[in-house]
Structures are given as C-alpha cells and as structure tokens.
Amino acid sequence: MRNPTQLILVTAFTFLLASCGSSDDKKPATKPESLVKKADVGNATKGKALYMTCATCHGQKAEGMLALGAPALADQEPYYLKQQLNNFRTKKRGVHEKDAFGSQMVAFAKTLDSDGINDVIAYIKTMPSPTHEATVEGGDIEAGKNYYNMICGACHGTGAVGIEALFSPRLVGMQDWYLERQLNNFRAGIRGKEAGDTYGAQMQQIAEAIPDDQTVKDIIAYINSLQAE
C-alpha cells in the first residue's frame, strides 16, 4: 500500500503528465525550429579546436570536473547537447541570479554559432564514455525506483537513457552531484522559469512534486544503480 506522500506524487504527476508537451492553451508544444530540422552533421576536426575552451571546465575528454561544477558531456545525447547550448546562447537558461554555473555557460555559448555548436558536438561524440564514482549518499535504491517510475520514467525512459522525441536527456551515467544540483535547481525555480524554455518549464513543474531532499537522494541512488548494471 502506498504511503500518503506516494499518493500525492502519483496525483500530481498524473496531472502534469496529462499536460506534458503542451503549452498553457493546451495546444501541443512545437519543437524549436533549430531542433525540428534534422541535426546537421558537424565537423569533428573543427570542433576539436573549438572544444579547447570547453575543456577548461569539462575536461580534455569531456568527462566533467566536480571541482568546477562542470558535468560530463561525452555520454550525453547530441540532441540534448544542442538544445541546451542553444538555450544558453539565447538566454533561456543560465540567467537566474542564483545559477552561477549556468551564467558562466551563457558567456561561452554566445561565442558559438549554429555550425560551431554542431562541430563541438561532433567532436564530443568521439570521446569515450566516462565512468563516475557515486558521491551522493543516503539514498534508498528501492524507494528511488518507485519514485522514478512514478515521476521520471515516462519522459526519461526505462533505464534513464532519455527519449529524443521528448528532448529528455540521458540520466544514467551522469555524475550524481550534477543530477542533484539540477533537480534542486528545478525544484527551487532556479532553472525552468525562463521564457521560451518549454521543456525546462515542464521539468520544473514535475520537480516541484518531489517532496523533499531525501526523495531526490533516493531517485539518484536508483539512477546510480542503473549505471552499475
């Protein structure tokens, strides 16, 4: 039998899922034009030169750096990398006064045009998949599995590998400290509130249904367990 918190989450998520992919007037959300088009194949050689700026924070192999708060990029899906770079470039992400890491990305993303973004992503995809040690402690895997299936799986997929049609990112294989920070940013309205960030707004609403920090840790513990499988 589910406890009251689980029942609240189920009710909230059912409501949110009904509007997933819809705007306020209930019309289906349209994908940004730059993402509707088939992704251009970038030039990895050109991307390597451009990536040197990125490597300062994200690492030479796009493995991420905890000390700088920069996530791994190597194992993330190209459609999501492109979406987020465009969001930073157009200030749909990273402009909240409490998003210090995001504001740094805004400055870097503005130096890239559309071709540059494609080239950088092409180079990133030549990198090997990184492995990460768990750093977020205190989570319950079984509780996290239940919460993930209730509030995350519909968009991020079985196995947390992401769903391109929903522009939802891959979660498995990402550093747990980064997942924790982003979930809490969504919960606090630091991310997902900017005009034009349709998918971020949906995630922000769903994250608000997560009742407490312990639930965040539980969800992350479950995602970490998928990486170990």
C-alpha positions as CSV (number, residue, x, y, z in Angstrom):
1,M,0.0,0.0,0.0
2,R,1.4,3.4,-0.9
3,N,2.1,5.9,1.8
4,P,0.4,9.4,1.6
5,T,3.5,11.0,0.1
6,Q,3.5,8.5,-2.8
7,L,-0.3,9.1,-3.3
8,I,0.3,12.8,-3.5
9,L,3.1,12.3,-6.1
10,V,1.0,10.0,-8.2
11,T,-1.8,12.5,-8.3
12,A,0.5,15.4,-9.1
13,F,2.4,13.5,-11.7
14,T,-0.8,12.3,-13.4
15,F,-2.0,15.9,-13.7
16,L,1.4,17.0,-15.0
17,L,1.8,14.1,-17.5
18,A,-1.6,15.0,-19.0
19,S,-0.2,18.4,-20.0
20,C,3.3,17.1,-20.9
21,G,4.3,18.6,-24.2
22,S,1.5,21.2,-24.1
23,S,1.5,24.9,-23.7
24,D,-0.8,26.9,-21.5
25,D,-3.5,26.9,-24.1
26,K,-3.3,23.1,-24.3
27,K,-2.0,23.1,-27.9
28,P,0.8,20.6,-28.5
29,A,4.2,22.2,-27.9
30,T,6.2,22.7,-31.0
31,K,9.9,22.0,-31.1
32,P,12.2,25.0,-31.6
33,E,12.8,25.4,-35.3
34,S,16.5,24.8,-35.0
35,L,15.8,21.4,-33.4
36,V,13.0,20.4,-35.7
37,K,15.4,20.2,-38.6
38,K,17.5,17.1,-38.9
39,A,20.6,17.8,-37.0
40,D,23.5,18.9,-39.2
41,V,26.5,16.6,-39.1
42,G,29.3,18.7,-37.6
43,N,33.0,18.7,-38.4
44,A,34.8,17.0,-35.5
45,T,38.2,18.4,-36.6
46,K,36.8,22.0,-36.4
47,G,35.0,21.0,-33.2
48,K,38.3,19.9,-31.6
49,A,39.7,23.4,-31.9
50,L,36.5,25.0,-30.5
51,Y,36.3,22.5,-27.7
52,M,39.6,23.6,-26.2
53,T,37.7,26.4,-24.5
54,C,35.2,23.9,-23.1
55,A,37.9,21.6,-21.9
56,T,39.0,24.1,-19.3
57,C,35.9,23.2,-17.2
58,H,34.6,20.0,-18.8
59,G,37.9,18.2,-19.1
60,Q,40.0,17.1,-22.0
61,K,37.8,14.0,-22.6
62,A,34.5,15.8,-21.7
63,E,34.5,13.7,-18.5
64,G,33.4,16.6,-16.3
65,M,35.0,18.2,-13.3
66,L,33.5,18.1,-9.8
67,A,35.8,20.9,-8.5
68,L,34.5,23.3,-11.2
69,G,30.9,22.0,-11.1
70,A,31.0,21.1,-14.8
71,P,29.2,17.9,-15.9
72,A,30.4,15.2,-18.2
73,L,29.4,15.7,-21.8
74,A,30.8,12.7,-23.5
75,D,27.9,10.3,-22.8
76,Q,25.1,12.8,-23.3
77,E,22.8,12.6,-26.4
78,P,23.6,15.1,-29.2
79,Y,20.0,16.4,-29.5
80,Y,20.1,17.4,-25.8
81,L,23.6,19.0,-26.0
82,K,22.4,21.0,-29.0
83,Q,19.2,22.1,-27.2
84,Q,21.0,23.2,-24.1
85,L,23.8,25.1,-25.9
86,N,21.1,26.9,-27.8
87,N,19.2,27.6,-24.6
88,F,22.4,29.1,-23.0
89,R,23.1,31.1,-26.2
90,T,19.6,32.6,-26.3
91,K,19.4,33.1,-22.5
92,K,16.7,30.6,-22.0
93,R,18.9,29.0,-19.3
94,G,21.6,30.3,-17.0
95,V,20.3,33.8,-16.3
96,H,18.9,33.3,-12.8
97,E,20.9,35.2,-10.3
98,K,21.5,32.0,-8.2
99,D,22.6,29.9,-11.2
100,A,26.3,30.8,-11.0
101,F,27.5,27.8,-13.1
102,G,24.8,28.5,-15.7
103,S,25.8,32.1,-16.1
104,Q,29.3,31.0,-17.0
105,M,27.9,28.8,-19.7
106,V,25.9,31.7,-21.2
107,A,29.1,33.6,-21.8
108,F,30.8,30.6,-23.5
109,A,27.8,29.6,-25.6
110,K,27.4,33.1,-27.0
111,T,30.8,32.5,-28.8
112,L,29.4,29.7,-30.9
113,D,27.2,30.0,-33.9
114,S,25.0,27.1,-35.2
115,D,27.8,25.5,-37.2
116,G,30.1,25.8,-34.2
117,I,27.6,24.0,-32.0
118,N,27.3,21.2,-34.4
119,D,31.1,20.9,-34.7
120,V,31.7,20.9,-31.0
121,I,29.1,18.2,-30.5
122,A,30.6,16.1,-33.3
123,Y,33.9,16.2,-31.5
124,I,32.4,15.4,-28.1
125,K,30.8,12.3,-29.6
126,T,34.3,11.0,-30.5
127,M,35.1,10.8,-26.7
128,P,34.9,7.5,-24.8
129,S,32.1,7.1,-22.2
130,P,33.3,8.2,-18.8
131,T,32.7,6.4,-15.5
132,H,31.9,8.1,-12.3
133,E,32.1,7.3,-8.6
134,A,28.9,7.8,-6.6
135,T,29.2,10.9,-4.3
136,V,25.6,11.4,-3.2
137,E,25.0,9.4,-0.1
138,G,22.0,8.4,2.0
139,G,19.6,7.4,-0.9
140,D,17.4,4.3,-0.9
141,I,17.5,2.5,-4.2
142,E,14.1,0.7,-3.9
143,A,12.4,3.9,-2.8
144,G,14.1,5.7,-5.6
145,K,13.0,3.1,-8.1
146,N,9.4,3.6,-7.1
147,Y,9.6,7.4,-7.4
148,Y,11.5,7.2,-10.7
149,N,8.8,5.0,-12.2
150,M,6.1,7.4,-11.0
151,I,7.6,10.8,-11.9
152,C,10.6,10.3,-14.1
153,G,10.3,7.3,-16.3
154,A,7.6,8.5,-18.6
155,C,9.9,11.2,-20.0
156,H,13.4,9.8,-19.4
157,G,12.6,6.2,-20.3
158,T,13.2,2.8,-18.9
159,G,16.9,2.7,-17.9
160,A,17.0,6.5,-17.7
161,V,18.6,6.7,-21.2
162,G,16.4,9.7,-22.4
163,I,13.8,9.9,-25.1
164,E,14.7,12.0,-28.2
165,A,11.1,12.7,-29.2
166,L,10.6,14.4,-25.8
167,F,14.0,16.1,-25.8
168,S,14.6,14.5,-22.4
169,P,18.3,13.9,-21.5
170,R,20.1,10.7,-20.6
171,L,20.4,10.5,-16.8
172,V,22.2,7.2,-16.4
173,G,26.0,7.7,-16.5
174,M,25.7,11.4,-15.4
175,Q,27.5,12.4,-12.3
176,D,25.2,12.2,-9.3
177,W,26.3,15.5,-7.9
178,Y,25.2,17.2,-11.1
179,L,21.8,15.4,-11.1
180,E,21.3,16.5,-7.5
181,R,22.1,20.1,-8.3
182,Q,19.9,20.3,-11.3
183,L,16.9,18.6,-9.6
184,N,17.2,21.1,-6.8
185,N,17.6,24.0,-9.2
186,F,14.3,22.9,-10.9
187,R,12.6,22.5,-7.5
188,A,13.7,26.0,-6.4
189,G,12.7,27.6,-9.7
190,I,16.4,28.5,-10.5
191,R,16.0,26.5,-13.7
192,G,13.0,26.2,-16.0
193,K,11.4,29.6,-15.4
194,E,12.9,31.5,-18.4
195,A,10.6,32.5,-21.2
196,G,10.8,30.1,-24.1
197,D,12.3,27.1,-22.2
198,T,9.3,24.9,-22.8
199,Y,10.9,21.6,-21.8
200,G,12.6,23.2,-18.8
201,A,9.2,24.5,-17.7
202,Q,7.7,21.1,-17.8
203,M,10.6,19.6,-15.8
204,Q,10.3,22.4,-13.3
205,Q,6.6,21.6,-12.7
206,I,7.4,17.9,-12.3
207,A,10.3,18.6,-9.9
208,E,8.0,20.6,-7.7
209,A,6.2,17.4,-7.0
210,I,9.3,15.9,-5.4
211,P,8.5,16.5,-1.7
212,D,12.0,16.7,-0.1
213,D,15.7,16.3,-0.3
214,Q,15.6,12.7,0.7
215,T,13.4,11.8,-2.3
216,V,16.0,13.5,-4.5
217,K,18.7,11.3,-3.0
218,D,16.5,8.2,-3.4
219,I,15.9,8.9,-7.1
220,I,19.7,9.5,-7.7
221,A,20.6,6.3,-5.8
222,Y,18.3,4.4,-8.2
223,I,19.9,6.1,-11.3
224,N,23.3,5.3,-9.9
225,S,22.3,1.6,-9.6
226,L,21.4,1.5,-13.3
227,Q,24.9,2.6,-14.2
228,A,26.3,-0.3,-12.2
229,E,24.2,-2.9,-14.0
